[in-house]
Amino acid sequence: MFYNRVYARQRDNEKRPGVEFALGALSAVGAGFFTNPVDVVKVRLQLQGELEARGSYTKIYKNTLHAAYLIAKHEGVLALQAGLVPALAFQVVLNGIRLGVYKSAQRYELIVDKQGNTDILRTTLVSGIAGCTGAVLGSPLYLVKTQLQAQSAQSIAVGFQHNHSGSWDAFKSLWMEGGFVALYRGWNASMPRVFVGSATQLTTFGLASDWLRSLNIFPDRPILLTFLASLIGGSCVAVTMQPFDVLATRLYNQQTDVTGKGTLYNGLGDALVKIFRTEGLTGLYKGTFPTWMRIAPHTVLCLVFYEKLDQVYSNFRTRAK
């Protein structure tokens, strides 16, 4: 809940079909535009040293800032926005559904207790399942986004290079390769990633909001309360989601043979075992810092944008009556 409980109850009685979904999509697109460059860096770091033992390969990218510098130097500054179109389209699908369901459930008191506070179990299940639904439906967009972000100049290339000329070419190539099967390759890799990420993010956000509201330090400043609560939620996601994020990046970007089967990993479990055996536990946490740099600001921007858009919509309805 973003506003005080009295105002929230008033708004709960309003019938707003589809509004939460539209607000979620718009706010996520706004957040995604600003955080996509860090996402590009994160993907490169996650692919660096793929299935190679720690210390047995030369690190092209030393850290997050060095990776951003090399990408800009060798590929141009615009390369930091690689995969932007499918990335934003994925945000529309994922967060339109995820935030739409979460806000609707919140509005109708399906994920709160009798005191109006966050119910941990129900919030975890609702936000996690909604996130999985959005992730599966948007899987082709995430697939293309990942492959475009992994593409780089040969001198700084890591991971398999698909050599797409753009988003449309990527979709066209995948369709010609195997139709829907090719477009939905690796779709199940996103499910644990988004279930854990969505459940962590929105549950901790709800709990942080309840805690901050109980302190009564921002009674008339809902935007500031949302900012602080979303920062807490976004920071928690970076830790819990990271191993699943690495798995998803590897599975979506891997090369495939003539039958469409991955040449490195047979699936989620196989990828987990192979990465852990060759790269160790640290292999599953590659790119943790850029993940935090992306997901924490993305969570803040997304939920603050939602809050602001929600205020604008509510004011518009009030004036229209």
VOFI-791669 format. One record per residue (C-alpha): residue in three letters; x, y, z. Coordinates in steps of 0.001 Angstrom, whole numbers, padded with zeros to 6 digits, always signed. Last residue first. Layout:
N
ALAXYZ
...
END
This chain:
321
LYS-016420+013691-011708
ALA-013594+014483-014157
ARG-011602+016378-011552
THR-011526+013349-009246
ARG-010695+010996-012088
PHE-007764+013176-013141
ASN-006511+013383-009576
SER-006606+009568-009299
TYR-004747+009173-012600
VAL-002063+011668-011622
GLN-001627+010004-008225
ASP-001353+006571-009832
LEU+001210+007910-012277
LYS+003247+009191-009336
GLU+003065+005931-007420
TYR+003856+003888-010486
PHE+006835+006107-011273
VAL+007998+005611-007671
LEU+007512+001854-007996
CYS+009425+001556-011260
LEU+012116+004073-010354
VAL+012886+002429-007012
THR+012764-001108-008376
HIS+014945-000162-011345
PRO+017362+001675-009056
ALA+017761-001493-006935
ILE+017675-003903-009887
ARG+020400-002313-012005
MET+023128-001396-009567
TRP+022317-004567-007606
THR+022765-006681-010736
PRO+025859-004614-011529
PHE+027266-005695-008141
THR+026252-009343-008481
GLY+027857-009778-011901
LYS+029078-013308-011257
TYR+027226-014863-008340
LEU+026653-018320-009785
GLY+030302-018513-010756
THR+031238-017625-007186
LEU+029752-020950-006072
GLY+032330-022801-008118
GLU+033289-022123-011707
THR+033681-025659-013071
ARG+031492-027762-010763
PHE+028987-025016-009877
ILE+028559-023971-013494
LYS+028086-027548-014658
VAL+025610-028462-011911
LEU+023437-025360-012347
ALA+023476-025661-016139
ASP+022367-029298-015969
GLY+019531-028396-013627
LEU+018280-025580-015857
GLY+018509-027470-019114
ASN+020694-029453-021454
TYR+023562-026965-021215
LEU+026547-026278-023451
THR+025481-027104-027014
GLY+021832-026185-026511
LYS+019404-028166-028642
GLY+017806-026538-031662
THR+018180-029645-033838
VAL+020925-028040-035930
ASP+022913-027224-032779
THR+022346-024364-030355
GLN+024701-021721-028956
GLN+024060-020432-025444
ASN+022565-016989-024819
TYR+019248-017885-023213
LEU+020719-020649-021080
ARG+023671-018586-019825
THR+021587-015506-019039
ALA+018914-017561-017258
LEU+021473-019389-015118
VAL+023158-016123-014129
ASP+019788-014634-013137
PHE+018967-017733-011103
PRO+022184-017305-009116
GLN+021464-013550-008644
MET+017832-013653-007498
THR+018270-013777-003715
VAL+021090-011251-003381
ALA+020036-008597-005897
VAL+016414-008948-004779
CYS+017187-007717-001262
SER+018524-004420-002622
GLY+015386-003831-004650
GLY+013102-004314-001660
ILE+015081-001931+000534
LEU+015221+000697-002205
SER+011507+000133-002815
ALA+010704+000951+000814
LEU+012802+004124+000763
PHE+011352+005471-002485
THR+007789+004461-001627
LEU+007993+006367+001663
LEU+009390+009374-000182
ILE+006552+009251-002713
PRO+003926+008817+000025
ARG+004901+012099+001735
ASP+001980+013110+003975
PRO+002495+010689+006874
PHE+006257+010372+006318
ILE+007647+009812+009828
ASN+004683+007820+011098
LEU+006946+005023+012366
SER+004213+002532+011485
ARG+004321+003769+007869
LEU+008003+002928+007668
TRP+007363-000607+008924
ASP+004372-001236+006672
SER+006276+000093+003649
ALA+009254-002122+004491
LEU+006956-005161+004695
GLY+005339-004330+001366
PHE+008689-003741-000330
THR+010024-006946+001202
THR+007090-008830-000307
LEU+007296-007012-003633
GLN+010991-007574-004260
THR+011416-011010-002760
ALA+008380-012500-004501
SER+009297-010865-007807
GLY+012924-011974-007701
VAL+012263-015520-006499
PHE+009469-016097-009015
VAL+011349-014158-011692
ARG+014545-016177-011611
PRO+012783-019477-010863
MET+010619-018972-013987
SER+013161-017442-016357
ALA+014974-020670-017144
ASN+011653-022299-018101
TRP+011514-020258-021307
GLY+014886-021594-022464
ARG+013832-021716-026108
TYR+010501-019970-026522
LEU+011363-018296-029808
ALA+012937-021493-031111
VAL+009857-023594-030302
PHE+007587-020867-031640
GLY+009145-021140-035101
GLY+012252-023295-035404
GLU+015131-021650-037215
MET+013052-019353-039404
TRP+011393-017945-036293
LEU+014727-017502-034526
SER+016225-015697-037504
LYS+013199-013406-037864
PHE+013157-012548-034178
ALA+016868-011723-034246
ASP+016590-009763-037492
TRP+013775-007686-036004
SER+015814-006926-032892
GLY+018980-005939-034729
SER+021799-007128-036944
HIS+022008-010418-035069
ASN+025534-011770-034676
HIS+024707-014657-032330
GLN+027972-014342-030407
PHE+028501-017050-027775
GLY+029968-015894-024495
VAL+032451-013071-024095
ALA+033578-010635-026795
ILE+036009-007822-025980
SER+038199-007879-029105
GLN+035397-009272-031247
ALA+033205-006216-030683
SER+030069-007192-028828
GLN+026896-009238-028803
ALA+025829-010245-025290
GLN+023235-007456-025085
LEU+021667-008620-028345
GLN+021438-012224-027139
THR+019931-011201-023807
LYS+017303-008929-025339
VAL+016371-011572-027911
LEU+015719-014181-025228
TYR+013969-011680-022947
LEU+011570-010783-025755
PRO+010945-014448-026552
SER+010241-015073-022820
GLY+007531-012411-022486
LEU+004666-014856-021910
VAL+006862-016966-019622
ALA+008130-013973-017651
GLY+004667-012472-017227
THR+003244-015698-015845
CYS+006271-016238-013614
GLY+005906-012732-012163
ALA+002226-013305-011414
ILE+003132-016574-009687
GLY+005789-014883-007547
SER+003697-011811-006713
VAL+000694-013895-005656
LEU+002683-016563-003800
THR+004975-014188-001915
THR+002143-011792-001096
ARG+000039-014667+000245
LEU+002850-015972+002429
ILE+004027-012610+003748
ASP+000674-010998+004531
THR+001427-007293+004267
ASN-000394-005057+006734
GLY-004011-003903+006561
GLN-004777-004839+010165
LYS-006948-007759+009039
ASP-004081-009152+006980
VAL-002997-008087+003503
ILE-002584-010019+000264
LEU-006197-010267-000907
GLU-007138-006810+000341
TYR-008987-005835-002866
ARG-006504-003056-003584
GLN-003559-005245-002676
ALA-004641-007982-005043
SER-005132-005372-007767
LYS-001745-003830-007014
TYR+000029-007190-007153
VAL-001833-008352-010275
GLY-001035-005167-012162
LEU+002511-005092-010814
ARG+003235-008552-012223
ILE+001091-008391-015372
GLY+002156-004978-016651
ASN+005487-005684-015035
LEU+006344-008666-017204
VAL+004621-007747-020464
VAL+005570-004067-020549
GLN+009014-004814-019146
PHE+009596-007326-021940
ALA+008783-004638-024482
LEU+011335-002402-022774
ALA+014048-005053-023047
PRO+012984-005970-026597
VAL+013588-002341-027657
LEU+016672-001695-025502
GLY+018680-004693-026703
ALA+021912-002719-026662
GLN+021668+000546-024716
LEU+025298+000454-023604
ALA+026151+000017-027283
LEU+025058+003641-027730
VAL+028305+004762-026084
GLY+030409+003273-028854
GLU+031514-000285-029506
HIS+035177-000411-028499
LYS+035378+002542-026094
ALA+031802+002460-024798
ILE+031978-001281-024158
LEU+035414-000974-022589
TYR+034310+001818-020223
ALA+031148-000007-019149
ALA+033198-003137-018429
HIS+035771-001141-016461
LEU+032998+000394-014369
THR+031500-002999-013551
ASN+034731-004832-012852
LYS+037800-006292-014510
TYR+036187-006994-017875
ILE+038485-008901-020180
LYS+039394-011344-017439
THR+042040-013751-018628
TYR+041153-017355-018001
SER+042226-020125-015620
GLY+041841-018092-012421
ARG+038373-019440-011643
ALA+037679-022557-013658
GLU+036084-022055-017050
LEU+032452-022900-017791
GLU+031771-019323-018975
GLY+034729-017107-018118
GLN+032801-013910-018855
LEU+029130-014610-019528
GLN+027869-013110-016253
LEU+030128-010092-016668
ARG+028770-009373-020152
VAL+025165-009769-018982
LYS+025687-007368-016068
VAL+027247-004709-018317
VAL+024217-004809-020622
ASP+021879-004633-017624
VAL+023763-001593-016378
PRO+023004+000128-019681
ASN+019313-000916-019419
THR+018730+000910-016129
PHE+017497+004294-017375
PHE+015215+003014-020129
GLY+013981+000199-017928
ALA+012615+002548-015261
GLY+010399+004413-017721
VAL+009274+001164-019312
ALA+008511-000268-015867
SER+006335+002732-014950
LEU+004363+002437-018167
ALA+003749-001305-017807
GLY+002703-001089-014157
LEU+000400+001844-014876
ALA-001259-000060-017719
PHE-001737-003181-015615
GLU-003095-001209-012671
VAL-005555+000547-014985
GLY-006864-002647-016539
PRO-010192-002560-014767
ARG-010401+000425-012388
LYS-013543+000033-010283
GLU-013165+002339-007291
ASN-013919+000929-003860
ASP-010251+000319-003114
ARG-009593+004028-003687
GLN-011477+005010-000566
ARG-009819+002193+001373
ALA-006364+003433+000288
TYR-007132+006972+001415
VAL-007936+005703+004870
ARG-004966+003305+004895
ASN-002325+005900+004168
TYR-000959+005766+000661
PHE+001390+003330-001067
MET+000000+000000+000000
END
